[in-house]
């Protein structure tokens, strides 16, 4: 399985988690993802995802002046986004436990 297939399923949750730490603009968010090791995430992936999350009502964006150039759109979670973030954390913990159980069982049988 390609890592891009796995990434697609968790990127939305990771973006919500990062935004939950405080408002952030798109390029800064991409840099943060890269710092966490998601180095294959590019603007063509991130910006459509941000637009989707905004359309769903999980995040909201506000244009603010930038000291370094053009205005930037800063994103923060909405009430719905906080709930989606919490749901992601719960689902991720469950998935990790399930995969660990399979891995442990298959390791014991080899």
C-alpha positions as CSV (number, residue, x, y, z in Angstrom):
1,X,0.0,0.0,0.0
2,X,1.3,3.4,-0.9
3,X,1.8,5.9,2.0
4,X,-0.2,8.4,0.0
5,X,-3.3,6.2,0.5
6,X,-2.8,6.1,4.2
7,X,-2.0,9.8,4.4
8,X,-5.2,10.7,2.6
9,X,-7.2,9.2,5.4
10,X,-5.5,10.9,8.2
11,X,-4.4,14.3,6.8
12,X,-7.7,16.0,7.5
13,X,-7.5,14.9,11.2
14,X,-3.9,16.1,11.5
15,X,-4.8,19.5,10.0
16,X,-7.6,19.9,12.5
17,X,-5.3,18.9,15.3
18,X,-2.7,21.6,14.2
19,X,-5.4,24.3,13.8
20,X,-6.7,23.4,17.3
21,X,-3.4,24.7,18.7
22,X,-4.2,28.2,17.5
23,X,-5.0,30.2,14.3
24,X,-2.6,29.5,11.5
25,X,-2.3,30.4,7.8
26,X,-2.0,27.9,5.0
27,X,1.8,28.2,4.3
28,X,2.6,28.1,8.0
29,X,0.4,25.0,8.3
30,X,2.2,23.3,5.5
31,X,5.5,24.1,7.1
32,X,4.3,22.6,10.4
33,X,3.1,19.4,8.6
34,X,6.6,19.2,7.0
35,X,8.1,19.5,10.5
36,X,6.0,16.6,11.7
37,X,7.4,14.5,8.8
38,X,4.5,15.0,6.3
39,X,7.0,16.2,3.7
40,X,4.9,15.0,0.7
41,X,2.1,17.4,1.5
42,X,2.0,20.2,-1.1
43,X,-0.2,23.2,-1.7
44,X,-2.2,21.3,-4.3
45,X,-3.2,18.9,-1.5
46,X,-3.5,21.3,1.5
47,X,-5.4,24.2,0.1
48,X,-8.3,22.2,-1.4
49,X,-8.5,20.4,2.0
50,X,-8.7,23.7,3.8
51,X,-11.5,24.8,1.4
52,X,-13.4,21.6,2.1
53,X,-13.0,22.0,5.9
54,X,-14.2,25.6,5.6
55,X,-17.2,24.6,3.4
56,X,-18.1,21.8,5.9
57,X,-18.0,24.4,8.7
58,X,-15.2,22.8,10.6
59,X,-12.9,25.8,10.2
60,X,-13.3,29.4,9.4
61,X,-10.8,31.7,7.8
62,X,-10.2,35.4,8.2
63,X,-8.0,37.7,6.1
64,X,-5.4,39.6,8.2
65,X,-2.6,42.0,7.2
66,X,0.9,40.5,7.1
67,X,4.0,42.4,8.0
68,X,5.9,40.4,5.3
69,X,3.7,41.0,2.2
70,X,0.1,40.4,1.1
71,X,-2.7,39.7,3.5
72,X,-3.0,36.1,4.8
73,X,-6.0,34.0,5.5
74,X,-5.8,32.7,9.0
75,X,-7.8,29.6,10.0
76,X,-9.3,28.5,13.3
77,X,-11.6,25.8,14.4
78,X,-15.4,26.3,14.8
79,X,-17.5,24.4,17.4
80,X,-18.1,21.8,14.7
81,X,-14.4,21.6,14.0
82,X,-13.6,21.0,17.7
83,X,-16.1,18.1,17.7
84,X,-14.5,16.8,14.5
85,X,-11.1,17.0,16.0
86,X,-12.2,15.2,19.1
87,X,-13.9,12.5,17.0
88,X,-10.6,12.1,15.0
89,X,-8.6,11.6,18.2
90,X,-11.1,8.9,19.4
91,X,-11.1,7.1,16.0
92,X,-7.3,7.3,15.7
93,X,-6.8,5.8,19.2
94,X,-9.2,3.0,18.3
95,X,-7.5,2.3,15.0
96,X,-4.0,2.3,16.6
97,X,-5.2,-0.2,19.2
98,X,-6.8,-2.4,16.5
99,X,-3.7,-2.4,14.4
100,X,-1.5,-3.1,17.4
101,X,-3.6,-6.1,18.3
102,X,-3.4,-7.5,14.8
103,X,0.4,-6.9,14.7
104,X,0.9,-8.5,18.1
105,X,-1.2,-11.5,17.2
106,X,0.6,-12.0,13.9
107,X,4.0,-11.5,15.6
108,X,3.1,-14.2,18.2
109,X,2.2,-16.7,15.4
110,X,5.4,-16.4,13.4
